[in-house]
Amino acid sequence: MQALEPTPQAASHGSSFYLAMRILQRKQRDAMFAIYSFCRDIDDIADGDAPRPVRLERLRQWRDDIDALYRGEARPATACLVRPVESFGLERRDFCALLDGMEMDARADIRAPRVSELELYCD
């Protein structure tokens, strides 16, 4: 897994988050850029053109990297998340919930899902 670049990717992706993040204090802003980079990367994987099995494998690798991060064994892909996790008490389950949603996207196109699926996806 390639290392995340905790740069203001929000601006390069035309995100409305960029301006809002700019007013945060530096420590918070840097954390938000790192988290946004993670979210952007896994979303790009889930919505990408690679075959579904490849996308699912890449997301599984991200899950392994997040697990390693929370064991205190940050890998290059998650190195920029160490400080935000420690400084702000970010929980593993929240990163995993994002990955759960991305895996749903990668596994199959979601069209008019059951309410239980929609609730899981939106959580």
ABEGO torsion letter per residue (X at the ends): XBBBBBBBAAAAAGBAAAAAAAABBAAAAAAAAAAAAAAAAAAAAAABABBAAAAAAAAAAAAAAAAAAAAGBBBAAAAAAAAAAAAAGBBAAAAAAAAAAAAAAAABBBBGBBAAAAAAAAX
